[in-house]
Amino acid sequence: MSFIEIAKTDEIPVGQMKGIKKDDKNILVTNVKGKYYAINARCTHAGGDLSKGKLDGSIVTCPRHGSKFDVTTGKAVGSPANQDEPSYQVKIQGSSVLVDLP
């Protein structure tokens, strides 16, 4: 595993999200009830930037066509998207949010 720091915990308060570009990946990091999650930030339907969407609980809605994804798993839960988002393992070390990027 290759965990890298992509944010500080205070940058992503509870109920918020942040889009991060790292190398060639666009990552969406969310804080759901104090737990951090990371999924791919580009909608699998038409490439919309999920970080510009709306987070409601654990569901992010794409701003382009309204596709919905569960940020805790990356699972597509609302059309038009029918393909899940890749998800990444997250761990907190001190005040650092670390993500395992392949």
Contact map, one row per residue, 1 for C-alpha under 8 A:
111000000000000000000000000000000000000000000000000000000000000000000000000000000000000000000000000111
111100000000000000000000000000000000000000000000000000000000000000000000000000000000000000000000001111
111110000000000000000000000000000000000000000000000000000000000000000000000000000000000000000000011110
011111000000000000000000000000000000000000000000000000000000000000000000000000000000000000000000011110
001111110000000000000000000000000000000000000000000000000000000000000000000000000000000000000001111000
000111110000000000010100000000000000000000000000000000000000000000000000000000000000000000000001111000
000011111010000000000000000000000000000000000000000000000000000000000000000000000000000000000001110000
000011111111000000000000000000000000000000000000000000000000000000000000000000000000000000000011100000
000000111111100000000000000000000000000000000000000000000000000000000000000000000000000000000011100000
000000011111100000000000000000000000000000000000000000000000000000000000000000000000000000000010000000
000000111111100000000000000000000000000000000000000000000000000000000000000000000000000000000000000000
000000011111110111000000000011100000000000000000000000000000000000000000000000000000000000000000000000
000000001111111110000000000000100100000000000000000000000000000000000000000000000000000000000000000000
000000000001111100000000000000111100000000000000000000000000000000000000000000000000000000000000000000
000000000000111110000000000001111000000000000000000000111000000000000000000000000000000000000000000000
000000000001111111000000000001110000000000000000000000100000000000000000000000000000000000000000000000
000000000001101111100000000111100000000000000000001000100000000000000000000000000000000000000000000000
000000000001000111110000000111000000000000000000001000000000000000000000000000000000000000000000000000
000000000000000011111000011110000000000010000000011000000000000000000000000000000000000000000000000000
000001000000000001111100011110000000000000000000000000000000000000000000000000000000000000000000000000
000000000000000000111111111000000000000000000000000000000000000000000000000000000000000000000000000000
000001000000000000011111111000000000000000000000000000000000000000000000000000000000000000000000000000
000000000000000000001111100000000000000000000000000000000000000000000000000000000000000000000000000000
000000000000000000001111110000000000000000000000000000000000000000000000000000000000000000000000000000
000000000000000000001111111000000000000100000000000000000000000000000000000000000000000000000000000000
000000000000000000111101111100000000000111000000000000000000000000000000000000000000000000000000000000
000000000000000000111100111110000000011110000000000000000000000000000000000000000000000000000000000000
000000000000000011110000011111000000011110000000011000000000000000000000000000000000000000000000000000
000000000001000011110000001111100001111000000000000000000000000000000000000000000000000000000000000000
000000000001001111000000000111110001110000000000000000000000000000000010000000000000000000000000000000
000000000001111110000000000011111111100000000000000000000000000000000000000000000000000000000000000000
000000000000011100000000000001111111100000000000000000001100000000000000000000000000000000000000000000
000000000000011000000000000000111110000000000000000000000000000000000000000000000000000000000000000000
000000000000110000000000000000111111000000000000000000000000000000000000000000000000000000000000000000
000000000000000000000000000000111111100000000000000000000000000000000000000000000000000000000000000000
000000000000000000000000000011110111110000000000000000000000000000000000000000000000000001100000100000
000000000000000000000000000011110011111000000000000000000000000000000011000000000000000111000000000000
000000000000000000000000001111000001111100000000000000000000000000000011000000000000001111000000001000
000000000000000000000000001110000000111110000000000000000000000000000010110000000000111100000000000000
000000000000000000000000111100000000011111100000000000000000000000000000010000000000111000000000000000
000000000000000000100000011100000000001111100000111000000000000000000000000000000000000000000000000000
000000000000000000000000010000000000000111110011110000000000000000000000000000000000000000000000000000
000000000000000000000000000000000000000111111111110000000000010000100000000000001000100000000000000000
000000000000000000000000000000000000000001111110000000000000000000000000000000001111100000000000000000
000000000000000000000000000000000000000000111111000000000000000000100000000000011110000000000000000000
000000000000000000000000000000000000000000111111000000000000000100000000000000000000000000000000000000
000000000000000000000000000000000000000001111111100000000000000000000000000000000000000000000000000000
000000000000000000000000000000000000000001101111110000000000011100000000000000000000000000000000000000
000000000000000000000000000000000000000011100011111110000000011000000000000000000000000000000000000000
000000000000000000100000000100000000000011100001111111000001111000000000000000000000000000000000000000
000000000000000011100000000100000000000010000000111111000000000000000000000000000000000000000000000000
000000000000000000000000000000000000000000000000111111000000011000000000000000000000000000000000000000
000000000000000000000000000000000000000000000000111111100001111000000000000000000000000000000000000000
000000000000000000000000000000000000000000000000011111110001111000000000000000000000000000000000000000
000000000000001110000000000000000000000000000000000011111111100000000000000000000000000000000000000000
000000000000001000000000000000000000000000000000000001111111000000000000000000000000000000000000000000
000000000000001000000000000000010000000000000000000000111110000000000000000000000000000000000000000000
000000000000000000000000000000010000000000000000000000111111000000000111000000000000000000000000000000
000000000000000000000000000000000000000000000000000000111111100000011110000000000000000000000000000000
000000000000000000000000000000000000000000000000010011110111110000011110000000000000000000000000000000
000000000000000000000000000000000000000000000000010011100011111001111000000000000000000000000000000000
000000000000000000000000000000000000000000100001110111000001111111110000000000000000000000000000000000
000000000000000000000000000000000000000000000001110111000000111111000000000000000000000000000000000000
000000000000000000000000000000000000000000000101000000000000011111100000000000000000000000000000000000
000000000000000000000000000000000000000000000000000000000000011111100000000000010000000000000000000000
000000000000000000000000000000000000000000000000000000000000111111110000000001110000000000000000000000
000000000000000000000000000000000000000000101000000000000000110111111000000111111000000000000000000000
000000000000000000000000000000000000000000000000000000000011110001111100000111101000000000000000000000
000000000000000000000000000000000000000000000000000000000011100000111110011111000001100000000000000000
000000000000000000000000000000000000000000000000000000000111000000011111111110000000000000000000000000
000000000000000000000000000001000000111000000000000000000111000000001111111000000000000000000000000000
000000000000000000000000000000000000110000000000000000000100000000000111110000000000000000000000000000
000000000000000000000000000000000000001000000000000000000000000000000111111000000000001000000000000000
000000000000000000000000000000000000001100000000000000000000000000001111111100000001111000000000000000
000000000000000000000000000000000000000000000000000000000000000000001110111110000011100000000000000000
000000000000000000000000000000000000000000000000000000000000000000111100011111101111100000000000000000
000000000000000000000000000000000000000000000000000000000000000000111100001111100100000000000000000000
000000000000000000000000000000000000000000000000000000000000000001111000000111111100000000000000000000
000000000000000000000000000000000000000000000000000000000000000001110000000111111100000000000000000000
000000000000000000000000000000000000000000001000000000000000000011100000000001111100000000000000000000
000000000000000000000000000000000000000000111000000000000000000000110000000101111111000000000000000000
000000000000000000000000000000000000000000011000000000000000000000000000000111111111000000000000000000
000000000000000000000000000000000000000000011000000000000000000000000000001100001111100000000000000000
000000000000000000000000000000000000000000010000000000000000000000001000011100001111110000000000000000
000000000000000000000000000000000000001100110000000000000000000000001000011100000011111000000000000000
000000000000000000000000000000000000001100000000000000000000000000000000010000000001111100000000000000
000000000000000000000000000000000000011100000000000000000000000000000000110000000000111110000000000000
000000000000000000000000000000000000111000000000000000000000000000000000000000000000011111000000001110
000000000000000000000000000000000000110000000000000000000000000000000000000000000000001111100000001100
000000000000000000000000000000000001110000000000000000000000000000000000000000000000000111110000111100
000000000000000000000000000000000001000000000000000000000000000000000000000000000000000011111000111000
000000000000000000000000000000000000000000000000000000000000000000000000000000000000000001111111110000
000000000000000000000000000000000000000000000000000000000000000000000000000000000000000000111111110000
000000000000000000000000000000000000000000000000000000000000000000000000000000000000000000011111000000
000000011100000000000000000000000000000000000000000000000000000000000000000000000000000000011111100000
000011111000000000000000000000000000000000000000000000000000000000000000000000000000000000011111110000
000011111000000000000000000000000001000000000000000000000000000000000000000000000000000001111011111000
001111100000000000000000000000000000000000000000000000000000000000000000000000000000000001111001111100
011111000000000000000000000000000000010000000000000000000000000000000000000000000000000111100000111110
111100000000000000000000000000000000000000000000000000000000000000000000000000000000000111000000011111
111100000000000000000000000000000000000000000000000000000000000000000000000000000000000100000000001111
110000000000000000000000000000000000000000000000000000000000000000000000000000000000000000000000000111
